Amino acid sequence: MVEPEASRGRASFWTQADALLRKNLTYQKRNAKTNCRLISFPFILCILLVLGQNLVNKQLDNEKYKCGCACVDTNGDGKCEEVCGLQYSNSDQAASCPITNPPEWPAILQVPAPEYRAVKSSFIPFRDLPDESCRLTGNCPATVLVTGNNQSLGESVAGNMFSSSPRVNFSTMTDLLASSVIGSDTETESNNFVDPAFIDDSPLYNVQPQCGTNSSFSLNLSLPIIDFQKEVQCVQGLHLWRNSASDINDELYKGYYKGNPEEKINEITAAYDFLNSNGNNFNVSIWYNSTHKDEDAPGSFNLLRVPRMINLVSNAYLQLLKGPSARMSLEFVKEMPKPETHFRLDLSSILGTLFFTWVILQLFPVILTSLVYEKQQRLRIMMKMHGLGDGPYWMISYAYFFAISLLYMLVFVIFGSVIGLKFFTLNDYSIQFVFYFIYINLQISLAFLVAAFFSNVKTATVVSYICVFGTGLLGGFLYQNFLEDASFPRGWLKVLELYPGFSLYRGLYEFAQYSLTGNNTGTDGMRWEDLNDSENGMKELFIIMTVEWIVALFVAYYLDQVLTSGKSPLFFFRNFGKKRPGSFRVPSLKRQGSKVFVNLEKPDVIQEREKVEQLLLEPNATHAIVCDNLRKVYPGRDGNPAKLAVKGLSLALPRGECFGMLGPNGAGKTSFISMMIGLTKPSSGTAYVQGLDIRTQMDYVYTNIGVCPQHDLLWETLTGREHLLFYGRLKNLKGSALTRAVEDSLRSLNLFNGGVADKQAGKYSGGMKRRLSVAISLIGDPKVVYMDEPSTGLDPASRSCLWNVLKRAKQDRAIILTTHSMEEAEALCDRLGIFVDGGLQCIGNPKELKARYGETYVFTMTTSADHEEAVGQMVGRLSPSAERTYHLSGTQKFEMPKQEVRIADVFRAVEIAKTEFPVFAWGISDTTLEDVFIKVATAAA
C-alpha cells in the first residue's frame, strides 16, 4: 500500500490564516483612497448637520421667536414697565416664554362626547346601561362605575358625587365652577398652561343627578390671559354598581376605542373601587382614560383631569359622614412655573434616522462587492487551488470585514460626538456600542449570504445600492408611519423588523426620539433601564438581530459550500467522522464498465487504459496522476441536448513528465482540467493526484498542485512580489526559504530587474502577467502542475525563457500542459495526447506521432495559373497516389506517400519543370506535428 504525500509540508490552519491576513492588509493599504472616500461620507454628512444646526439656531434667535413683551402699568402710577411673558407672545414664541405665575384654571372633569358615552350593546353583558336611542337625541348620561367590598357604602358615596348646586347661591362664577361638577370632552395637552377646554368651540358640561328644562346656562368668565363666554350644557350623571373590579376592567376594555373605525365605542366617564372602605377607613382606586379617543390624536395627558375626579369622591365620602353641608372646594388647578427657554431644534435627532441609516448601510455594498469581485475574478478558487482552506478563509475574511466595519462605526460615532451631535452624546454609549456591534455582524453575515447569488460585480453593486437607498426611503416614508401609528399591530412591526434594514431603522429611530426628548427637556437620552419599556422595542430588536446574525452566517456558509465549492447539499453528514485518506486502492467492483470505449479506441489509447487499470490494482508511488475512466456530461438546457464533454478518459502520468494536451477549441481540454483542479465534479469515473481521489479528497489535493489558468487571476493592486509571498505562505514556505523562493521565481521569469517585481500587477503588460501566473503555479514545489496555454501573449524571448523554466521544473513533478503551439508542444512535452470531441484520439511522444501519422511528404509549388495542370501532371508522374490538399491562385500543395517517391527524383523533376514553365517557388517537407494534429482532428470529426 502506498501512502499519499498530501501531508508533505502542508500549511497549518494558522499559517494559511496568517498568509490571507497579510494579503488583505496589503490590499487594504493599497486602497487608501477608496477608504478615505468611504469614511468621508459620514464626515461630510455630520458636518452638514452641524452647519444646518447652526443655521437653524441663528434663525431661532430672531426677534420673531423671542418671548413677547409689552409696556404695562403695573403700579397704577401711569408709568409703564416692560413685562414679558406668555400673554404677550404669539404662537411661535409661546413654547420658549417664561411663565413665572401660571394661570389658574377651573378644575373640570373629562366627560366623553355624547356619541361615545356608554349605552347598551351586544358586546357589553350589563343591561343597566341606557338605551342606544339616547345617542340620537344627544342626552346619554355620563356613566360612572362603582365597586368595592361594601356595596351599600359604595352606592351611597357615588350618589353624593353629582348634586345640584343652585347658581343663585354663589357670589362669583369662580365659586360656581369650584362647587359644580363641570366637565368637557376636549382633549388635553401635555401641560396646563393653556387649557383647550376654555378656548375651543366645544361646550362645557354640568354633570347633575337630573337635567331639567332650564339646566343649561351661559358662563362668562375672566381669566388672567383670556376672557370667554361658554355655553354650559347639563348632563345626567349615572352611577352603576359592578360586583368586582374585573367586571369593570372588562367593560372599560371592551368600550375603549382601539383604532378600528368599524368598532363601537362605549366610554365610561370614570370608575371607582372602594376596596375595604368603611366609616373609619377611606381607601379608593380610580380608573380614568389617559388616552385620546380620536385615532388621529398623537397622545393624551388626561391626568390633568384627575384632580376633579379625586375631589368628587372625597367630597361625596365627606358628605356621607358629615352631612350635605360639608364640602372641600377645589377652586383651581395650575401648572408649575417655568423659566424662559431657548427654542432649539436638534437636526441630528430629526433627520438622523434616515441619514444615519444610509451611512451604516453604505458598508453593505462595500463588503458585498469585495466578495463578489473575488468570485467574479475566480480569485477565491485560485487561492483554494493553492491550498487555502475554507476555515482560514472564512475566519480571516469575516474578521477583516468586521475590523473595517468596527473602525468605520467608531470613527463615525466619535466624530459625531466631538462635533456635538445630540444623537450620540445624549444616548448611553454602551447601548449604542451593543446595537452597532450586533448590526455590523448581521450586515457582514448578510453580505456573505447574498454574495452566493451574484457572480458579477456591477450587478451586485447596482442591486446593493438600490437596497441601501430603498431601505432608507421605505423606512422614512412607510415603516416610520406604522411605528408611530398606535393602531398598527405591534406584532406586525416585529415581522417587518425581520428585514434587517428596518431593524436598523427602528434602532436609530429610538435613539433619535430619546435624544430629541432629552434635548427638549434637558434630560438624558436612552439608558439601559429604558430597554424595559415595551414601547421602544429595543430589547426585542437585540434578540431579532442576534438570531438573524447567527442564522444568516450559518446559511451563508452552507450555500458557499454547496454553490461555490460544489459540495453535496448533505455534505455535513458525509464529513461527520471523516478521517484523513491513506491510499487510492480501488475495489475490483469499480472496474465494471471501464472498457466501454475499447472497441472505438486506437491501440495506443487502449494501452494507456490498461496501464491505468494495472496501476489501480497495484498502485505505486511513481505516478503522480492517474485518471480512471473520467467522464463529464453537462445537462441539457433550454431545449438543447446534454453535452458529453469528456468521454471516459484514462491517463497515467509519472513524475518528471510533461504531458501536452492538444485539440481544437471545444474538444474538452478545459473541462478535463476543470475536473482535475476541482472547479467541476466528474459525472463518473475519478482521478487520483498523489494518491488522493479528486471526488472526495480535493482539499488535500490542493496542497500538492499548482495551477496556471488560461486567464490571469491576479489582484490588480498587489505587486508581483506580494502575489508570490502570499501563495508561497499558502505552500508553507517561511522565513528565508520563502524569500529565496520568491527571488528565484522572479529572476527565472525576468520579473526581477527594473523594479518590475514591486510594480502593481494591474500595471503589468499581458506577457508579464502571464509570467507571473506561471511563477505562482510553480512556487512551493508542487508535485503536480496544470498549465493552460502558459505562453499566450509572450514575445519570443520571454517564451524561450519560460520554456527553459518549465524544462527545469518538470524534473521532479508531473505537468499537464494545454497549448495551440505545436512548437511549444515539441519543445516541452515528453508525451502528447490529441483530444477531439471529448476523447483521446492518440497518445505518444512527438516523434512517435509524426512517425505514425507522417507517412507522406508535403510538396508545395507556386506557378502562374496557366501552368497549374502541368504541375499536377508532374506530381502524378512522381507519385500516382499523390493527393492535392491545397489550391489557391497558382499555389498547390500535394501529399505524396513516402513509399512511392524518392527525394532525388523530386529535385530532378523540378529542375526539368523550370525549363518548361516559370516556377516562382517550391518546397518539400516531412510531416510536421501540425500536420499530424490536423490529420487526427479531421479524421475524428
Salt bridges, closest charged atoms under 4 A:
GLU5 OE2 - ARG655 NH2 2.83
ASP18 OD2 - ARG22 NE 2.88
ASP61 OD1 - ARG344 NH2 3.02
GLU63 OE2 - LYS66 NZ 3.50
ASP92 OD2 - LYS64 NZ 3.97
ASP128 OD2 - ARG242 NH1 2.74
GLU132 OE2 - LYS264 NZ 3.94
GLU187 OE1 - HIS292 ND1 3.37
ASP195 OD2 - ARG305 NH1 2.84
ASP200 OD1 - LYS230 NZ 3.49
ASP250 OD2 - LYS254 NZ 3.27
GLU251 OE1 - ARG242 NE 2.82
GLU374 OE2 - LYS23 NZ 3.73
ASP390 OD1 - ARG380 NH2 3.06
ASP390 OD1 - LYS384 NZ 3.61
GLU497 OE2 - ARG506 NH1 2.58
GLU510 OE2 - ARG506 NE 2.88
ASP524 OD1 - ARG527 NH2 3.57
ASP560 OD1 - ARG380 NH1 2.89
GLU601 OE2 - ARG609 NH2 2.72
ASP604 OD2 - ARG852 NH1 2.40
GLU608 OE1 - ARG831 NH1 2.91
GLU613 OE2 - ARG591 NH2 3.95
ASP628 OD2 - ARG591 NH1 2.91
GLU657 OE2 - ARG831 NE 3.00
ASP693 OD2 - ARG695 NH2 2.84
ASP712 OD1 - ARG770 NH1 2.82
GLU716 OE2 - LYS769 NZ 3.97
GLU722 OE2 - ARG30 NH2 2.64
GLU743 OE2 - ARG721 NH1 2.50
GLU743 OE1 - ARG747 NH1 3.74
ASP758 OD1 - ARG721 NE 2.84
ASP781 OD2 - LYS783 NZ 3.69
ASP781 OD1 - ARG813 NH2 2.63
GLU789 OE2 - HIS820 NE2 3.44
ASP812 OD2 - LYS783 NZ 2.76
GLU826 OE1 - LYS850 NZ 2.94
ASP830 OD1 - LYS810 NZ 3.29
GLU868 OE1 - HIS887 NE2 2.85
ASP905 OD2 - ARG902 NE 3.32
ASP905 OD1 - ARG908 NH2 2.67
GLU911 OE2 - LYS914 NZ 3.81
ASP926 OD1 - LYS898 NZ 2.99
